[in-house]
Amino acid sequence: MKLGVIHYNTPGATVEEFLDWVAATGFEYVEMMSRDVWPDESVDPGDEPEKVKAMLDARGLKASALSAGNDFVLLEEEAIQAQVERMKTICELAQRIGTDTLRTEGGSPKDSVPEEKWAEAMAGCLKRCLEFVEPMGIKLAVDNHGWVTNNGDLQVQTFEMVGSPNVGANLDTMNYRWFGNDLATIDRFYEIIAPYVMHTHLKDGTGARQDYVGAALGDGEINLKYAIDCAVKAGYTGVWCAEWEGRGDKGEGYAACLKWMKANCP
């Protein structure tokens, strides 16, 4: 059982305070943010990744992934090149903190990229990254996050267009519902995404868009256990990473999530 937590909406104002809290909770893995190891992208990160790795080691923690914060909904060459070069640096930072997984974004909608070109745009950028990702042994786990990638069919189309075992999914169990998909469709998405899962965000809640309310795991409306079962059946053996967006005390919210995970994650 590999249980982790994302560095988002958690106790702790600094990286060190966040990691102190994680170590005290019982989680063993953390998904770190790119700004944790590269606070100012206008300058060289220096030895910041090594400092973060030392903080992880001192607390007996491991990085499950590093969030990339990229935007691949692009068709213009100059913009693509800039994002690909940035991604290469993020991959190097990930290795320096001891993880081989990047939790990547699809990107944001743009007038310059029509919806029917979203999969083509993302796949094109991801393919450009393969020249360094594959030799480095890095996995790019594309999150179903925001407006572009909360469609399981589009995700699968993108992965098939890329055609690399180094590119797959970060399965966020709640985002499909947040976007507005019904529960039956979400269960189907769990099924078709399962073979591509490389990292997870276990998240629960109710409602969509302006009616969305986050909840502790098991207290929302989605079929969390089914999502887990689909991933396990497809061969997933990675980290189960909690993400809580509920109301109230953050520590209590994540404690409830961890209790559910210990009872339900393999």
One Martini backbone bead per residue (centre of mass of N, CA, C, O) as a GRO file, in nm:
protein
  266
    1MET     BB    1   0.091   0.040   0.028
    2LYS     BB    2   0.063   0.364  -0.140
    3LEU     BB    3   0.057   0.672   0.039
    4GLY     BB    4  -0.054   1.001  -0.058
    5VAL     BB    5   0.011   1.362  -0.116
    6ILE     BB    6  -0.074   1.670  -0.218
    7HIS     BB    7   0.059   1.994  -0.275
    8TYR     BB    8  -0.257   2.093  -0.169
    9ASN     BB    9  -0.453   2.222   0.054
   10THR     BB   10  -0.249   2.239   0.299
   11PRO     BB   11  -0.069   2.236   0.553
   12GLY     BB   12   0.153   2.481   0.538
   13ALA     BB   13   0.349   2.758   0.423
   14THR     BB   14   0.585   2.564   0.372
   15VAL     BB   15   0.766   2.306   0.275
   16GLU     BB   16   0.857   2.219   0.557
   17GLU     BB   17   0.578   2.229   0.693
   18PHE     BB   18   0.444   2.029   0.508
   19LEU     BB   19   0.639   1.786   0.568
   20ASP     BB   20   0.583   1.775   0.868
   21TRP     BB   21   0.286   1.704   0.839
   22VAL     BB   22   0.310   1.447   0.673
   23ALA     BB   23   0.489   1.285   0.877
   24ALA     BB   24   0.252   1.301   1.106
   25THR     BB   25   0.011   1.136   0.951
   26GLY     BB   26   0.124   0.868   0.744
   27PHE     BB   27   0.230   0.954   0.503
   28GLU     BB   28   0.487   0.864   0.234
   29TYR     BB   29   0.386   1.051  -0.001
   30VAL     BB   30   0.463   1.313  -0.253
   31GLU     BB   31   0.337   1.581  -0.440
   32MET     BB   32   0.516   1.806  -0.602
   33MET     BB   33   0.595   2.127  -0.688
   34SER     BB   34   0.770   2.315  -0.900
   35ARG     BB   35   0.804   2.559  -0.692
   36ASP     BB   36   0.956   2.394  -0.474
   37VAL     BB   37   1.226   2.366  -0.685
   38TRP     BB   38   1.128   2.644  -0.867
   39PRO     BB   39   1.050   2.947  -0.762
   40ASP     BB   40   1.225   3.090  -1.011
   41GLU     BB   41   1.213   3.073  -1.360
   42SER     BB   42   1.433   3.313  -1.417
   43VAL     BB   43   1.616   3.110  -1.261
   44ASP     BB   44   1.825   2.910  -1.131
   45PRO     BB   45   1.768   2.651  -0.896
   46GLY     BB   46   2.009   2.516  -0.809
   47ASP     BB   47   1.988   2.343  -0.485
   48GLU     BB   48   1.681   2.302  -0.425
   49PRO     BB   49   1.630   2.001  -0.485
   50GLU     BB   50   1.830   1.895  -0.267
   51LYS     BB   51   1.682   2.018  -0.027
   52VAL     BB   52   1.419   1.864  -0.068
   53LYS     BB   53   1.539   1.581  -0.058
   54ALA     BB   54   1.647   1.608   0.232
   55MET     BB   55   1.368   1.654   0.363
   56LEU     BB   56   1.250   1.387   0.281
   57ASP     BB   57   1.461   1.195   0.405
   58ALA     BB   58   1.437   1.300   0.705
   59ARG     BB   59   1.111   1.193   0.695
   60GLY     BB   60   1.061   0.933   0.513
   61LEU     BB   61   1.014   1.043   0.221
   62LYS     BB   62   0.846   1.044  -0.106
   63ALA     BB   63   0.832   1.111  -0.442
   64SER     BB   64   0.574   1.057  -0.672
   65ALA     BB   65   0.572   1.359  -0.790
   66LEU     BB   66   0.584   1.626  -1.039
   67SER     BB   67   0.460   1.919  -1.113
   68ALA     BB   68   0.463   2.103  -1.423
   69GLY     BB   69   0.278   2.341  -1.542
   70ASN     BB   70   0.178   2.306  -1.829
   71ASP     BB   71   0.122   2.387  -2.197
   72PHE     BB   72  -0.019   2.187  -2.485
   73VAL     BB   73  -0.220   2.395  -2.628
   74LEU     BB   74  -0.043   2.382  -2.924
   75LEU     BB   75   0.077   2.507  -3.270
   76GLU     BB   76   0.307   2.698  -3.222
   77GLU     BB   77   0.639   2.665  -3.241
   78GLU     BB   78   0.756   2.861  -3.029
   79ALA     BB   79   0.573   2.765  -2.795
   80ILE     BB   80   0.651   2.470  -2.801
   81GLN     BB   81   0.955   2.498  -2.751
   82ALA     BB   82   0.931   2.631  -2.473
   83GLN     BB   83   0.779   2.393  -2.334
   84VAL     BB   84   0.984   2.170  -2.392
   85GLU     BB   85   1.226   2.298  -2.248
   86ARG     BB   86   1.091   2.315  -1.975
   87MET     BB   87   1.034   2.010  -1.944
   88LYS     BB   88   1.326   1.921  -1.929
   89THR     BB   89   1.384   2.062  -1.662
   90ILE     BB   90   1.165   1.920  -1.494
   91CYS     BB   91   1.282   1.638  -1.528
   92GLU     BB   92   1.547   1.697  -1.380
   93LEU     BB   93   1.416   1.777  -1.111
   94ALA     BB   94   1.279   1.509  -1.054
   95GLN     BB   95   1.537   1.341  -1.030
   96ARG     BB   96   1.657   1.516  -0.787
   97ILE     BB   97   1.396   1.408  -0.595
   98GLY     BB   98   1.324   1.091  -0.685
   99THR     BB   99   1.152   1.101  -0.960
  100ASP     BB  100   0.969   0.957  -1.267
  101THR     BB  101   0.717   1.165  -1.228
  102LEU     BB  102   0.484   1.359  -1.415
  103ARG     BB  103   0.238   1.598  -1.356
  104THR     BB  104   0.045   1.686  -1.617
  105GLU     BB  105  -0.087   1.894  -1.850
  106GLY     BB  106  -0.266   1.995  -2.109
  107GLY     BB  107  -0.436   2.276  -2.089
  108SER     BB  108  -0.561   2.565  -2.245
  109PRO     BB  109  -0.783   2.732  -2.396
  110LYS     BB  110  -0.787   2.860  -2.745
  111ASP     BB  111  -0.839   3.038  -3.029
  112SER     BB  112  -0.584   2.899  -3.184
  113VAL     BB  113  -0.731   2.620  -3.067
  114PRO     BB  114  -0.940   2.413  -3.163
  115GLU     BB  115  -1.109   2.155  -3.032
  116GLU     BB  116  -1.037   1.952  -3.275
  117LYS     BB  117  -0.708   2.010  -3.188
  118TRP     BB  118  -0.629   1.916  -2.902
  119ALA     BB  119  -0.503   1.635  -2.941
  120GLU     BB  120  -0.291   1.720  -3.149
  121ALA     BB  121  -0.145   1.925  -2.972
  122MET     BB  122  -0.067   1.745  -2.732
  123ALA     BB  123   0.071   1.519  -2.892
  124GLY     BB  124   0.290   1.694  -3.020
  125CYS     BB  125   0.430   1.775  -2.755
  126LEU     BB  126   0.479   1.494  -2.638
  127LYS     BB  127   0.656   1.390  -2.869
  128ARG     BB  128   0.885   1.603  -2.830
  129CYS     BB  129   0.961   1.475  -2.538
  130LEU     BB  130   1.070   1.182  -2.602
  131GLU     BB  131   1.380   1.238  -2.655
  132PHE     BB  132   1.411   1.264  -2.321
  133VAL     BB  133   1.215   1.083  -2.164
  134GLU     BB  134   1.298   0.795  -2.246
  135PRO     BB  135   1.603   0.798  -2.157
  136MET     BB  136   1.518   0.889  -1.851
  137GLY     BB  137   1.247   0.739  -1.753
  138ILE     BB  138   0.999   0.920  -1.792
  139LYS     BB  139   0.672   1.005  -1.675
  140LEU     BB  140   0.367   1.121  -1.832
  141ALA     BB  141   0.094   1.241  -1.633
  142VAL     BB  142  -0.210   1.320  -1.748
  143ASP     BB  143  -0.442   1.536  -1.646
  144ASN     BB  144  -0.785   1.563  -1.549
  145HIS     BB  145  -0.788   1.905  -1.613
  146GLY     BB  146  -1.019   2.116  -1.660
  147TRP     BB  147  -1.132   2.175  -2.005
  148VAL     BB  148  -0.975   1.952  -2.186
  149THR     BB  149  -0.921   1.652  -2.010
  150ASN     BB  150  -1.242   1.580  -1.918
  151ASN     BB  151  -1.203   1.334  -2.145
  152GLY     BB  152  -1.151   1.012  -2.197
  153ASP     BB  153  -1.153   0.995  -2.507
  154LEU     BB  154  -0.938   1.218  -2.552
  155GLN     BB  155  -0.716   1.086  -2.395
  156VAL     BB  156  -0.691   0.826  -2.559
  157GLN     BB  157  -0.636   0.962  -2.827
  158THR     BB  158  -0.372   1.094  -2.738
  159PHE     BB  159  -0.214   0.839  -2.653
  160GLU     BB  160  -0.234   0.701  -2.933
  161MET     BB  161  -0.080   0.925  -3.088
  162VAL     BB  162   0.185   0.887  -2.930
  163GLY     BB  163   0.281   0.583  -2.853
  164SER     BB  164   0.385   0.572  -2.536
  165PRO     BB  165   0.486   0.433  -2.225
  166ASN     BB  166   0.558   0.743  -2.111
  167VAL     BB  167   0.243   0.797  -2.168
  168GLY     BB  168  -0.031   0.911  -1.956
  169ALA     BB  169  -0.215   0.903  -1.647
  170ASN     BB  170  -0.383   1.115  -1.424
  171LEU     BB  171  -0.612   1.007  -1.190
  172ASP     BB  172  -0.898   1.199  -1.137
  173THR     BB  173  -1.190   1.112  -0.977
  174MET     BB  174  -1.353   1.410  -0.979
  175ASN     BB  175  -1.319   1.589  -1.238
  176TYR     BB  176  -1.533   1.467  -1.419
  177ARG     BB  177  -1.765   1.575  -1.243
  178TRP     BB  178  -1.699   1.872  -1.228
  179PHE     BB  179  -1.741   1.912  -1.543
  180GLY     BB  180  -2.039   1.720  -1.587
  181ASN     BB  181  -2.040   1.430  -1.564
  182ASP     BB  182  -2.183   1.145  -1.536
  183LEU     BB  183  -2.159   0.854  -1.358
  184ALA     BB  184  -2.153   0.654  -1.598
  185THR     BB  185  -1.930   0.797  -1.758
  186ILE     BB  186  -1.714   0.786  -1.540
  187ASP     BB  187  -1.692   0.478  -1.525
  188ARG     BB  188  -1.597   0.455  -1.820
  189PHE     BB  189  -1.343   0.620  -1.787
  190TYR     BB  190  -1.206   0.437  -1.585
  191GLU     BB  191  -1.182   0.199  -1.783
  192ILE     BB  192  -1.019   0.340  -2.029
  193ILE     BB  193  -0.779   0.462  -1.843
  194ALA     BB  194  -0.645   0.237  -1.672
  195PRO     BB  195  -0.401   0.146  -1.873
  196TYR     BB  196  -0.266   0.462  -1.826
  197VAL     BB  197  -0.196   0.464  -1.533
  198MET     BB  198   0.064   0.655  -1.326
  199HIS     BB  199  -0.132   0.830  -1.146
  200THR     BB  200  -0.299   0.988  -0.855
  201HIS     BB  201  -0.629   1.136  -0.757
  202LEU     BB  202  -0.798   1.117  -0.469
  203LYS     BB  203  -1.135   1.231  -0.513
  204ASP     BB  204  -1.419   1.407  -0.366
  205GLY     BB  205  -1.782   1.467  -0.417
  206THR     BB  206  -2.021   1.715  -0.540
  207GLY     BB  207  -2.101   1.805  -0.829
  208ALA     BB  208  -2.092   2.089  -1.064
  209ARG     BB  209  -1.909   2.342  -1.077
  210GLN     BB  210  -2.087   2.564  -0.890
  211ASP     BB  211  -2.187   2.282  -0.725
  212TYR     BB  212  -1.927   2.212  -0.612
  213VAL     BB  213  -1.827   1.976  -0.342
  214GLY     BB  214  -1.606   1.885  -0.135
  215ALA     BB  215  -1.468   1.567  -0.003
  216ALA     BB  216  -1.417   1.312   0.161
  217LEU     BB  217  -1.340   1.008   0.129
  218GLY     BB  218  -1.665   0.855   0.078
  219ASP     BB  219  -1.862   1.138   0.088
  220GLY     BB  220  -1.947   1.117  -0.197
  221GLU     BB  221  -2.074   1.024  -0.538
  222ILE     BB  222  -1.852   0.857  -0.628
  223ASN     BB  223  -1.677   0.555  -0.754
  224LEU     BB  224  -1.395   0.491  -0.609
  225LYS     BB  225  -1.362   0.181  -0.600
  226TYR     BB  226  -1.386   0.145  -0.906
  227ALA     BB  227  -1.138   0.303  -0.986
  228ILE     BB  228  -0.939   0.123  -0.836
  229ASP     BB  229  -1.015  -0.150  -0.966
  230CYS     BB  230  -0.946  -0.071  -1.257
  231ALA     BB  231  -0.646  -0.011  -1.213
  232VAL     BB  232  -0.562  -0.283  -1.091
  233LYS     BB  233  -0.659  -0.465  -1.325
  234ALA     BB  234  -0.448  -0.303  -1.526
  235GLY     BB  235  -0.170  -0.283  -1.317
  236TYR     BB  236  -0.167  -0.093  -1.085
  237THR     BB  237   0.120   0.002  -0.835
  238GLY     BB  238   0.102   0.276  -0.724
  239VAL     BB  239   0.015   0.573  -0.605
  240TRP     BB  240  -0.210   0.698  -0.359
  241CYS     BB  241  -0.341   1.028  -0.399
  242ALA     BB  242  -0.445   1.281  -0.207
  243GLU     BB  243  -0.740   1.507  -0.254
  244TRP     BB  244  -0.862   1.802  -0.090
  245GLU     BB  245  -1.186   2.022  -0.121
  246GLY     BB  246  -1.307   2.094   0.135
  247ARG     BB  247  -1.462   2.187   0.432
  248GLY     BB  248  -1.250   2.316   0.666
  249ASP     BB  249  -1.024   2.129   0.810
  250LYS     BB  250  -0.747   2.009   0.662
  251GLY     BB  251  -0.644   1.795   0.855
  252GLU     BB  252  -0.914   1.646   0.886
  253GLY     BB  253  -0.962   1.586   0.588
  254TYR     BB  254  -0.701   1.413   0.543
  255ALA     BB  255  -0.751   1.209   0.768
  256ALA     BB  256  -1.006   1.089   0.640
  257CYS     BB  257  -0.871   0.997   0.382
  258LEU     BB  258  -0.661   0.805   0.506
  259LYS     BB  259  -0.860   0.613   0.638
  260TRP     BB  260  -0.991   0.521   0.374
  261MET     BB  261  -0.736   0.419   0.230
  262LYS     BB  262  -0.659   0.195   0.437
  263ALA     BB  263  -0.944   0.042   0.372
  264ASN     BB  264  -0.928   0.053   0.017
  265CYS     BB  265  -0.634   0.017  -0.049
  266PRO     BB  266  -0.387  -0.207  -0.180
   0.00000   0.00000   0.00000
